[in-house]
Amino acid sequence: MSVPQWVEPLLCTTFFTTCSTHRDAARSECNMYCLDCNGGDAICFYCHSSRHKDHQVLQIRRSSYHDVVRASEIQKVLDISGVQTYVINSARVIFLNERPQPKSGNRIAHACEVCRRSLLDPFRFCSLGCKIAGMKGNGDDPRNFAVEAKNDEQTIGKVREGKSSRRVLTREREESHESSRRDKYPPKSLPLIPSSARRRKGIPHRAPFGS
């Protein structure tokens, strides 16, 4: 299963221009892309309502003059695993194309395999465009980039399950270590104190004076 035909035209499309058909309308900014038509042109709100109402449409957003798309929307039609996600305006997004970054002399913990941009987490790519380029350049199996959306909840569940298993294993090891330590160093028993020594003496009484 190969990369869908609409992906590369999407990456080459210019967004946030004024729609030529609805130029005088209030919402004429072209910030959507139709996956079914695959025409390579961005569409506006009115184009979507009139000619693409029943089509699959992605809404493109902007962050620091770069095009992004919400991960929750694009993962329904494309596998985005391996691409760094970012939280912007309380929504998790991915960048469509790579962003130029000045080279730094500092050591980078995580970097994009294609453009070498530093990443926040141990992902393979910084953007969807870098993932496509990486697939072509590295000879990766196209099925790793399949159109069929993977169930991210299952993936998250497996991660949580793995973390839970590690916590249980760690706790069992700690309990085993503590038990072994108690066997090796048993607590010292306190010396027995005779009951007579623990008995409190009574109140002394003086002998009565003689008359």
RATAFEN-V200443 format. One record per residue. N is the residue number from 1. RES is the residue in one letter. SS is DSSP state (a for helix, b for strand, c for the rest). PSI is psi as a letter, one per 20 degrees, with the letter a starting at -180 (* if undefined). OMEGA is omega in whole degrees, 0 to 359 (999 if undefined). Layout:
n = <N:N>
res = <RES:RES>
ss = <SS:SS>
psi = <PSI:PSI>
omega = <OMEGA:OMEGA>
//
This chain:
n = <1:2:3:4:5:6:7:8:9:10:11:12:13:14:15:16:17:18:19:20:21:22:23:24:25:26:27:28:29:30:31:32:33:34:35:36:37:38:39:40:41:42:43:44:45:46:47:48:49:50:51:52:53:54:55:56:57:58:59:60:61:62:63:64:65:66:67:68:69:70:71:72:73:74:75:76:77:78:79:80:81:82:83:84:85:86:87:88:89:90:91:92:93:94:95:96:97:98:99:100:101:102:103:104:105:106:107:108:109:110:111:112:113:114:115:116:117:118:119:120:121:122:123:124:125:126:127:128:129:130:131:132:133:134:135:136:137:138:139:140:141:142:143:144:145:146:147:148:149:150:151:152:153:154:155:156:157:158:159:160:161:162:163:164:165:166:167:168:169:170:171:172:173:174:175:176:177:178:179:180:181:182:183:184:185:186:187:188:189:190:191:192:193:194:195:196:197:198:199:200:201:202:203:204:205:206:207:208:209:210:211>
res = <M:S:V:P:Q:W:V:E:P:L:L:C:T:T:F:F:T:T:C:S:T:H:R:D:A:A:R:S:E:C:N:M:Y:C:L:D:C:N:G:G:D:A:I:C:F:Y:C:H:S:S:R:H:K:D:H:Q:V:L:Q:I:R:R:S:S:Y:H:D:V:V:R:A:S:E:I:Q:K:V:L:D:I:S:G:V:Q:T:Y:V:I:N:S:A:R:V:I:F:L:N:E:R:P:Q:P:K:S:G:N:R:I:A:H:A:C:E:V:C:R:R:S:L:L:D:P:F:R:F:C:S:L:G:C:K:I:A:G:M:K:G:N:G:D:D:P:R:N:F:A:V:E:A:K:N:D:E:Q:T:I:G:K:V:R:E:G:K:S:S:R:R:V:L:T:R:E:R:E:E:S:H:E:S:S:R:R:D:K:Y:P:P:K:S:L:P:L:I:P:S:S:A:R:R:R:K:G:I:P:H:R:A:P:F:G:S>
ss = <c:c:c:c:c:a:a:a:a:a:a:a:c:c:c:c:c:b:c:c:c:c:c:c:c:c:c:c:b:c:c:b:b:b:c:c:c:c:c:c:c:c:b:c:a:a:a:a:a:a:a:c:c:c:c:c:b:b:b:c:b:b:b:c:c:b:b:b:b:b:a:a:a:a:c:c:c:c:c:c:c:c:b:c:c:b:b:b:c:c:b:b:b:b:b:c:c:c:c:c:c:c:c:c:c:c:c:c:c:c:b:c:c:c:c:c:c:b:c:c:c:c:c:c:b:c:b:a:a:a:a:a:a:a:a:a:a:a:c:c:c:a:a:a:a:c:c:c:c:c:c:a:a:a:a:a:a:a:a:a:a:a:a:a:a:a:a:a:a:a:a:a:a:a:a:a:a:a:a:a:a:a:a:a:c:c:c:c:c:c:c:c:c:c:a:a:a:a:c:c:c:c:c:c:c:c:c:c:c:c:c>
psi = <p:r:p:q:h:i:g:g:h:g:h:i:q:p:r:k:r:p:p:h:h:l:h:j:r:h:m:j:p:n:k:q:p:p:h:g:h:l:i:j:q:q:r:a:g:h:g:g:h:g:i:k:h:j:r:o:p:p:p:p:r:q:o:l:j:q:p:r:q:p:h:h:g:h:i:h:i:q:o:j:q:i:p:p:q:q:o:p:l:j:q:p:r:q:q:g:r:q:p:q:p:q:p:q:i:q:p:p:g:p:q:p:i:g:i:j:q:q:q:h:r:m:r:h:q:i:r:h:h:h:g:g:h:h:g:g:h:i:k:q:p:h:h:i:k:q:h:p:p:q:o:h:h:g:g:h:g:h:g:g:g:g:g:g:g:h:g:g:g:g:h:h:g:g:g:g:g:h:g:h:h:h:h:h:m:q:p:p:q:q:q:p:p:q:h:h:h:i:p:p:q:r:p:q:p:q:q:q:q:q:*>
omega = <186:178:181:187:184:187:183:173:177:183:181:184:176:182:175:169:179:180:180:181:183:186:186:181:184:183:185:180:182:182:179:179:181:181:182:182:177:183:180:180:175:180:180:181:183:174:179:183:186:188:184:186:183:182:173:184:174:174:181:178:183:174:181:177:177:183:177:175:180:180:181:180:186:181:175:184:184:177:182:179:180:181:179:176:180:176:180:183:177:178:179:186:170:178:180:184:180:179:179:179:178:179:181:179:180:179:182:181:181:182:177:182:184:185:178:175:180:182:180:185:182:173:181:187:180:185:177:179:179:178:178:178:178:178:182:185:184:179:179:178:180:180:176:181:188:179:183:182:177:181:182:179:177:179:179:178:179:179:179:180:178:178:179:179:179:178:179:180:179:180:179:178:179:179:178:179:180:178:178:181:179:178:183:181:181:180:181:179:179:179:180:179:179:183:181:180:180:183:181:180:178:180:182:178:177:175:180:177:177:181:999>
//
